Every structure is written in C-alpha cells, then in structure tokens.
C-alpha cells in the first residue's frame, strides 16, 4: 500500500502484534499515525477497520535524510512533522491519543502538541533493567 522506494525490515513488533486485537471491532475506531522513511507525501488507507496514516518525516519532496551536519528538524523543532500530524489528528478528532515510542524525537515532538488538548497515554520502550543499569 505504501509503495516505498526502498524496503526496510519489519519493525515495531509491539504495534504489529497489538493491531489484530482491534481489527473489525465496532466499539473502537483505531487510527495509526506513523512515519515511514521511504515514501513521499502522506499515504492513508484502511485495512480490516484500522486506519493508517503514514508520512515521511525528512526533507520535503525527496524524503531523504538531512545531511548529518544540517540539523534542520532540530533547529525548527520538527515544525513540518508537527504540522502534518496536527492536520491528521484534527481530521480524526480522537477521544484519546496513545503515543507509542515516546523515546523517539520524531514521535514525541509531534504528539506533545496535543497534551493540553486531549487525554494522553504514553509508552516508552527501553532495554531491560539489567542492561540499562549495567547489571548482568
């Protein structure tokens, strides 16, 4: 559905494993808003009652990464991404936002614009306690 110009390995298994719980349910309308590096523009579609909204978070038009020395996203506080996500969220008009991958600045910055406007749930992924504190 995305027609990316480059394939990437599957990622975010916690999301992929959770989505089937909400497919074809009448009691909830689930929208997934996520970035996808190798597409241009915004791609939106629905599969089994789950709505998907993907966008490329990098350089407009070509969708490539900014050069390592040119931190445009950080200088603008990810303004392009915030604008895209705000438009998608305004169209959805959700009852609640669940931010998965809050440790990723591309997700965190775009979602925090809604903290004072909508109920908000945040998940963080990290290594196990033993690994993060140097214990074996």
N, C-alpha and C positions, 0 to 999 in steps of 0.2 A: 504493500500500500504506500510505502514511503518513497520507493524508487531512489535509494541513496546512490551516489556516485562511487561509494566505496563501502564495502561490507565491514562490519565490526562484529566481534564475538558477542554473544549474549551477555547481558549484564543485569544488575539489579534483580537477582532471583527472588528476593523477598517481595517485590512488587509482582513479578510474573506469577509467583505461587499464590498470591492473595487474590488476584483478579478473578479467577474462576469462582470464588465464593460469591461474587456479586453479579455474575453474568445472568442475564434473563430474569432478574429479580424485579418484582413490581413495587416493592417497598422502598427502593433506593434508586437514585439516578447517580451513577458514578462517572465522573469525568477525570481523566488523567491528563495533566498538563506537564509536558516534559520537553527537554531539549534533545535534539538529535543532530549530531555534528555534520553529517554528510548529506544534508538536504538543503534546498533553497526555499525560502518562504515559509509559510505556515501550512502544515498538512493536517487536515481534520477528517475524521471518519468514525464510524460506529461499527463495532463487532459484538454480536451477542448481547446487545443492550448496554454496552460500556462505550463511552465516548472518549476518543483520543484526540489530543491537540498537541502536535509536535512543532517545534521551531528550532532554527539554527541560531545559537547564541553568539556567533562570532561575527566576522566582517560582513556588513550588509552586501547584498548582491552575489558575491562569490562564496560566502560562507566559510572562508578559510580562517585559520587562527591568526591573531595579530602576531607580528614578529615579537620575539621574547623581550626585546628592548623597548617596545612601544606598548605600554600598559594602558591602552585606551579604555578598556572596560573598567579598570580600577580608577582611572582618572575621572571618568564620567559616572562613577558609582553604578555601573551596569544600566545606564538610563534606557538604552534600546531594549534590553530584555525586560525591564520593569514595564515599559510601555506596552510591549507585546502581551505580557502576562496580564496586565491590568485590563486590556481590551478583551481578552479571552474570558477572564473572570467576570467582568461586567456583563458579558453576553450570557454567561452561565447563570449568574445570580445565585451562588450556592448558599446553603444554610450553614455550612462549616467548611473550613479548609484544613486539610491534613497535609502537613509538609513532611515528606519523606526525604532523607538525605540532607538534613539541615547543616551538615558539616561542609557542604559544597557551596562556595560563594555564589555560584550562578543560580542555585535554587533559593538559598537563604535571602539574598538581597531582593529578589523578585517577589518573594512571598511576604516579607516583613512589612511591605507597604499596606497590608490588609489587617495587621494585628489589632488596631483600634476600631476596625470596621466590622469584622466578622469573628465568630468563635474560631479558635485556632488550636490545632493539635500538632505537636512537633515530635518527630522521631529522629534519633541520632544513631548512626551506625559507627562502630568502632571495633578495635581488636578486643580480644578477651582481656579481663583484668590482669591476668598474669603477664601477658605480653606488654600491656601498656605501662605497667609499673616496674618492668624489668625482672619480675619473679618468674621462675621457670616452673 
